[in-house]
Amino acid sequence: MRAGNFSSFIMEVRIDPSWKKRLADEFEQPYFSELAAFVRREYENETVYPPPKRLFRAFDLCPFEKVKVCILGQDPYHGERQANGLAFAVDEAQTVPPSLQNIFKEIARDFGKPLVHTDGDLSRWAKQGVLLLNATLTVRARMAGSHQGKGWEEFTDAAIRALSDGREHLVFMLWGNYARQKGAHIDRSRHLVLEAAHPSPFSAASGFFGCKHFSRANEYLIAHGEAPIDWL
């Protein structure tokens, strides 16, 4: 089912005022006008995920001043009812995707205890200060990467730069080569950058399992006077 007329949904898009202020200049750039026109056409003519009102959900659930950890994904899930605006997450009723299953496995190994929450709804992390940000915020159904190179990467680069320049002592988790490239915009003298293989079943055994990013993040946060994240 198509999303319907984009204009009828775009007014419902929510983004926290702190991010709206920080990214105001981006919304006025020519590339963003072109991106918005492209995304509007896609929603009007194709099946696109996530629903328009969830486009900026990562920014809405995790205000700029509250960010403690940023986990970078690539683009939204392209299957029906999967993408919900948070990188790696799905809604509670949906089957947990393989990459997220591997993330959960690493968390359990890292802390030496089973997870309390095993559903894919990661809003519980976002509300604690984990920005779950995909590099590309939309995707056409069943076409992975279909909205790459249209402007979203420039927009999310700006968000990463804003965090790097405007905050101190954040943790950035970069999994896989694509995320590592986004790390070029992070000042590593001000923040902790953790890199590992992607949690996909194709690469998790090549360096994601055993990375201990979650306990390392908490140790860093505590060392800088911040409350740790309850990953479990």
Backbone torsions as a table, in degrees:
resi	resn	phi	psi	omega
1	MET	NA	133.1	178.4
2	ARG	-76.8	157.7	-175.8
3	ALA	-71.2	-14.4	-177.4
4	GLY	91.0	-166.4	-177.9
5	ASN	-66.1	122.9	-176.3
6	PHE	-58.4	-39.9	-175.9
7	SER	-61.2	-30.8	-179.2
8	SER	-72.8	-18.4	-179.6
9	PHE	-100.5	-32.6	-168.8
10	ILE	-61.3	-28.4	178.3
11	MET	-67.9	-17.6	179.3
12	GLU	-88.1	-7.7	-179.1
13	VAL	-62.4	131.3	-178.9
14	ARG	-114.8	136.5	174.8
15	ILE	-144.0	132.8	-176.6
16	ASP	-58.4	139.8	-177.6
17	PRO	-55.0	-32.3	-179.8
18	SER	-63.1	-40.0	177.7
19	TRP	-74.6	-37.6	178.9
20	LYS	-58.6	-39.2	178.3
21	LYS	-68.4	-45.9	-176.3
22	ARG	-66.5	-30.9	-175.7
23	LEU	-104.3	10.3	-175.2
24	ALA	-55.8	-41.0	-179.4
25	ASP	-63.9	-34.1	-179.7
26	GLU	-65.1	-39.5	-179.2
27	PHE	-63.1	-19.9	-178.1
28	GLU	-96.5	-3.7	-176.7
29	GLN	-78.2	148.6	178.5
30	PRO	-56.3	-38.0	-179.1
31	TYR	-62.8	-33.7	-178.2
32	PHE	-73.3	-34.1	175.5
33	SER	-61.9	-42.3	177.7
34	GLU	-66.5	-41.0	177.9
35	LEU	-61.8	-46.7	-179.0
36	ALA	-61.1	-40.0	178.9
37	ALA	-65.5	-41.4	177.6
38	PHE	-62.8	-47.9	-178.3
39	VAL	-63.1	-40.0	178.4
40	ARG	-60.1	-45.4	179.3
41	ARG	-62.6	-40.3	-179.6
42	GLU	-63.1	-46.3	179.5
43	TYR	-64.4	-33.1	-177.8
44	GLU	-77.1	-27.5	-171.6
45	ASN	-116.6	-13.8	-176.7
46	GLU	-133.4	172.8	170.3
47	THR	-90.5	120.6	-173.8
48	VAL	-128.7	143.0	178.2
49	TYR	-121.2	151.5	-6.1
50	PRO	-76.4	178.9	174.0
51	PRO	-56.4	144.4	-175.3
52	PRO	-50.9	-38.8	-177.1
53	LYS	-68.4	-10.2	179.0
54	ARG	-106.2	10.8	-177.8
55	LEU	-52.9	-48.2	-174.6
56	PHE	-107.4	29.5	-175.4
57	ARG	-61.0	-37.1	178.9
58	ALA	-58.0	-42.0	179.3
59	PHE	-73.1	-30.0	-177.1
60	ASP	-75.3	-38.5	-177.8
61	LEU	-80.3	-18.2	-174.9
62	CYS	-130.6	87.9	-178.8
63	PRO	-57.3	153.8	-176.1
64	PHE	-52.0	-46.9	-175.2
65	GLU	-73.4	-14.3	-177.0
66	LYS	-97.1	-8.4	-177.2
67	VAL	-63.9	131.1	173.9
68	LYS	-117.1	-37.1	-177.1
69	VAL	-133.3	140.1	174.1
70	CYS	-122.1	120.4	175.4
71	ILE	-107.2	121.9	-175.4
72	LEU	-99.0	126.1	172.8
73	GLY	-107.3	-176.4	-176.5
74	GLN	-98.5	-72.6	173.8
75	ASP	-144.0	166.3	-174.8
76	PRO	-63.5	158.4	171.2
77	TYR	-58.4	142.3	-176.3
78	HIS	-106.9	11.3	175.5
79	GLY	-92.1	159.0	-176.9
80	GLU	-61.2	133.6	175.8
81	ARG	61.4	22.5	178.1
82	GLN	-97.1	-59.0	-175.0
83	ALA	-62.8	131.8	179.8
84	ASN	-132.1	14.7	176.6
85	GLY	94.7	-5.4	177.4
86	LEU	-117.1	129.3	-179.2
87	ALA	-57.3	134.5	176.9
88	PHE	72.7	-10.4	-173.3
89	ALA	-93.0	158.5	167.9
90	VAL	-137.1	166.1	177.5
91	ASP	-68.3	159.6	-171.9
92	GLU	-54.3	-38.1	-174.6
93	ALA	-79.5	-8.8	-175.3
94	GLN	-88.8	152.9	176.4
95	THR	-62.7	136.0	-179.6
96	VAL	-70.7	121.6	-178.3
97	PRO	-65.8	158.5	-176.1
98	PRO	-56.3	-42.6	-179.6
99	SER	-62.2	-41.5	178.9
100	LEU	-69.8	-35.1	173.9
101	GLN	-57.4	-41.7	179.5
102	ASN	-69.5	-34.9	174.1
103	ILE	-60.9	-45.2	178.3
104	PHE	-62.2	-40.2	178.5
105	LYS	-61.1	-43.1	-179.9
106	GLU	-66.6	-39.4	177.2
107	ILE	-61.1	-46.0	179.7
108	ALA	-61.5	-42.5	178.2
109	ARG	-66.0	-42.5	-176.1
110	ASP	-60.4	-44.4	-176.6
111	PHE	-96.6	-5.4	177.1
112	GLY	67.5	30.4	179.1
113	LYS	-154.2	154.4	-179.5
114	PRO	-71.8	154.6	177.9
115	LEU	-71.0	143.9	173.6
116	VAL	-77.4	-40.6	-179.2
117	HIS	-108.8	124.9	-178.9
118	THR	-119.2	6.1	175.7
119	ASP	-85.7	167.3	-173.8
120	GLY	-87.4	4.5	-179.5
121	ASP	-79.1	102.2	-176.0
122	LEU	-94.4	15.7	176.5
123	SER	-61.5	-23.4	177.3
124	ARG	-64.1	-32.1	174.8
125	TRP	-75.3	-45.5	-176.9
126	ALA	-56.7	-40.0	-177.8
127	LYS	-71.9	-13.1	175.6
128	GLN	-94.2	-6.1	178.9
129	GLY	114.0	21.3	177.4
130	VAL	-102.5	112.8	177.8
131	LEU	-85.4	110.9	-177.8
132	LEU	-98.0	87.8	-166.2
133	LEU	-110.8	119.6	170.0
134	ASN	-82.0	147.1	177.1
135	ALA	-66.4	-35.1	177.4
136	THR	-117.1	130.0	-169.6
137	LEU	-95.3	-7.2	177.8
138	THR	-137.8	162.7	178.4
139	VAL	-156.6	147.0	175.1
140	ARG	-80.2	143.7	-178.1
141	ALA	-52.8	131.9	174.1
142	ARG	62.0	20.8	179.4
143	MET	-134.1	81.7	-178.5
144	ALA	-55.9	135.9	177.5
145	GLY	74.8	9.2	-172.6
146	SER	-68.7	-19.8	179.7
147	HIS	-109.5	16.4	174.6
148	GLN	-75.3	150.7	177.3
149	GLY	75.0	16.0	-179.0
150	LYS	-106.4	-5.7	179.7
151	GLY	129.7	-19.8	-179.3
152	TRP	-60.4	-38.1	-177.8
153	GLU	-61.7	-39.0	178.0
154	GLU	-64.3	-39.5	180.0
155	PHE	-66.6	-45.5	-178.9
156	THR	-73.6	-28.2	170.8
157	ASP	-59.4	-41.1	179.8
158	ALA	-63.8	-38.6	177.8
159	ALA	-64.3	-41.6	179.2
160	ILE	-66.1	-42.9	177.3
161	ARG	-61.5	-39.5	179.4
162	ALA	-61.2	-42.0	177.3
163	LEU	-66.5	-45.3	-177.6
164	SER	-61.4	-42.1	-176.0
165	ASP	-85.0	-30.2	-171.9
166	GLY	-99.0	-7.3	-179.4
167	ARG	-130.4	169.5	175.1
168	GLU	-132.7	153.2	172.8
169	HIS	59.0	45.1	171.7
170	LEU	-94.0	162.5	175.1
171	VAL	-112.5	126.9	176.3
172	PHE	-112.7	125.4	177.1
173	MET	-105.5	116.2	-176.7
174	LEU	-115.6	110.1	-175.1
175	TRP	-113.1	114.1	-179.9
176	GLY	92.6	163.9	-174.5
177	ASN	-62.9	-36.7	-178.1
178	TYR	-62.9	-45.7	179.4
179	ALA	-66.9	-37.0	179.7
180	ARG	-60.7	-36.8	177.9
181	GLN	-62.3	-37.3	177.3
182	LYS	-66.0	-23.0	-179.0
183	GLY	-68.1	-9.8	178.5
184	ALA	-62.6	-19.2	-176.7
185	HIS	-93.9	7.7	-175.6
186	ILE	-105.8	131.6	175.1
187	ASP	-81.2	104.8	-174.4
188	ARG	-76.3	-7.3	174.0
189	SER	-81.7	-15.0	-178.7
190	ARG	-108.3	-17.5	-172.0
191	HIS	-138.0	160.6	175.0
192	LEU	-93.3	123.1	178.1
193	VAL	-112.1	119.1	-179.3
194	LEU	-109.9	125.8	-177.2
195	GLU	-120.5	143.6	177.7
196	ALA	-159.8	173.4	173.2
197	ALA	-63.6	160.8	177.6
198	HIS	-69.5	145.7	179.7
199	PRO	-74.3	3.7	175.6
200	SER	-55.0	147.7	176.0
201	PRO	-55.1	-23.0	-179.2
202	PHE	-77.3	-18.4	-173.9
203	SER	-136.1	-8.3	-173.6
204	ALA	-57.5	-36.1	-178.5
205	ALA	-75.1	-6.8	-177.3
206	SER	-97.1	20.6	176.3
207	GLY	141.3	-12.7	175.9
208	PHE	-77.9	-50.3	177.1
209	PHE	-63.8	127.7	-178.9
210	GLY	93.4	0.9	-177.6
211	CYS	-72.2	-23.9	178.5
212	LYS	55.6	33.8	-178.2
213	HIS	-62.6	-32.0	-171.8
214	PHE	-75.2	-42.3	175.6
215	SER	-71.7	-35.8	178.0
216	ARG	-64.7	-39.2	176.8
217	ALA	-61.6	-46.3	-179.0
218	ASN	-64.2	-39.5	177.8
219	GLU	-60.9	-41.3	179.8
220	TYR	-66.4	-44.5	179.5
221	LEU	-61.0	-46.2	-179.9
222	ILE	-61.8	-41.6	-179.4
223	ALA	-62.4	-23.7	-179.8
224	HIS	-109.6	23.7	170.4
225	GLY	80.0	16.1	179.8
226	GLU	-107.2	150.4	175.6
227	ALA	-70.0	141.2	178.8
228	PRO	-71.3	163.6	176.5
229	ILE	-86.4	136.2	172.4
230	ASP	-85.1	92.1	-178.2
231	TRP	-75.8	-19.7	-173.8
232	LEU	-82.8	NA	NA
